[in-house]
Amino acid sequence: MDRDRLIRRCRALRNWESFNVLLFMGLLVRWVVTAQPQTWYLTAYSVVLVCYILVQGSIYWHLKLRSLQQRHRLLPSYFSSIFTKFHHSTLALLLLFPVIASNSWRIRQTTIAELVWSSTIAGFALLEYVNYYHYQLKHDTVNDLRYLLQHKRFRRAPLAVDLALARQDRTRHF
């Protein structure tokens, strides 16, 4: 893929992730305003979790876009530190969801409908996490599909590859 196409792709991914954050948060606010307070907090948690991951994606694609526009091969020096913290905090928040959900069910502070709904949204958060920090799940280009069909497996996520490269580069300097 040539540089101009990569720039357009990174810009589109950054803008799309940012739009989704605004859309989901707007829908959440509208829903919370109309819902009964005792039946929305698990759903709110899972939507905010999805948005937290999408914000990370938006930041990543923005940094990637800037590095391409400035013709740098590497992402900024602070990239590894920030995204390592994002990675760990996201994992902790994902692991916290089942604890909160089961506790809410145990003390009867949630309904089965909210439990199912919020768990479904948390499932999407988990998929976004995997898509960014482990394996590329989104296949929306010919090259992505070609790789999947040729190798019969998911490729490593671009963010995961960049994090690994940044960590290697940082250890070489010490």
N, C-alpha and C positions, 0 to 999 in steps of 0.2 A: 504494500500500500504506500503510495507516495505521501510526502510530507503534508501537502495541502489537504489531501483526503483525511489524513490522521488528525490534522488540526480541526477540520469540520466535524469529525467523529467525536473527538474529545469535547468540543464545544457543545455538540448536541447532547452527549451523555451528561455533561455537567448541568446544562439547562433543564434537561428532562428530570434529573434527580431533584434539582431545586424546585421545579414546578410541583413535583409529586409531594414534597415536604409541605409546601404551602397548601396544596389541595387537601391532603390528609389532615393537616392541623385545622384547616377551615371546617372540614366535615366533622371533625371531632368536637370542635367548639360548638358548632350548630347542634350536634347530637347531645352533648352534655347539657346544654341550655334547656333542651326539651325532655331530658330523661330524669327519672327519679334518682336522687343522689346515691342511694344505697346500691343501685344496680349498674353503675357505670365505671367504677374505678378500675376494675380489671381490664375492661376494654380500653380505657384511657391509657393504662400502663402499656398495653401491647401496641397501640397505635403510636404512642410516643417512642417506644422501642424501635418500631419500624422507621420512624422519622429520624431517630438518632443515627441509625445505620445509613439511611439515605443522605443525611447531611455529611457523613464521612465520605460517602461516594462522591458527592458533589465537590467536596474539598479535594479529594484525590484527583478527580478529572480536571479540576481547575489548575492544580499544581502541574499535572501532566501537560495540560494545554500550554501553560506558561513556559514550561521547559522546552516544548516544541517550538513555540513562537520565538523564543530567545535562542534557539538552536543549541541548547544545552543537552548533553547526553543524559545527565543525571538530574534527579529531583533535588530540591533544596536540602541543605545539611540537616535541618530540623525534621525532615520528613519521617525518618525512621523512629525517632523518639516519640513524636506525636502519634503516629499510627500504631506503634507498639502499645501505647497507653489506650488508644481507642480500641484496639483489638482485645486487650485484657478487660477493659470496662464493659465492652459489649458482651463478652463471654459471661462475665459475672451477672450482668443484667438478664441475659437469657436464662442462666441457671436459677436466678431468683424467681422467675415467673412461676414455675411449677410449685415452688414453696409457698408463694403468696396465694396462688390459686387453690392449692389443697387446704391451706389454712382457712381461707375464706369459705370454702365448702364445708369444712369441719365445723366451723362456728356459725354456719348458716347465714353468712353475710352476702351470699351471691345466689343467683338462680342458675338452673341448668342451662338455660338459654344464653346467659352471659358467659358462663364457663365455656360453652362450645364456641360461641362467637369470639371471645377473647383468645381462646386457645388456637383457633384458626388463624387469627391475625398474628399471634406469636409464632405460629408455624411459618408464616410468610417472613417474619423477622429472621427466623432461623435460616430460611432459604437465602435471604439477602446476605446474611453473615457468611454463609458458605460461599456464595457467589463472589463476595469481595475478598475473603481471607483464605480461601482454600481452592475451590474449583470453579471455573467459569460455567455457570448454569445457563446463562442467557446466550442463545445462539440466534442472532438476528442478521447475520451477514453470510454471504456465500463462503467466505474464508472460514468462518466459524463452523459452518455445517460441513465443509470439505474436511476440516481437521477431525471433526467428530466421526465422520464416516470412514475416513482413512485409518485413523488410529483406534477407533472403537472405544474411546474413553474421553472423559472430560479433560480439557487442558487446565493447567494451573491458572488461577485468576491473575490478571495483570497486577493487581495490588499486591498479591502474595509474591509474585516474581520480583516486583520492585522492592518490596520489603526485604526479601532475601538478598538481593543485590546490594541494597544500602547497608545491611548488616555486615556483609562480606567486606564491603569497601571500608566500613568503619573499623573493622578488626585489623585490616591491613595497615591502618594508620597508627596503630598502637604497638 
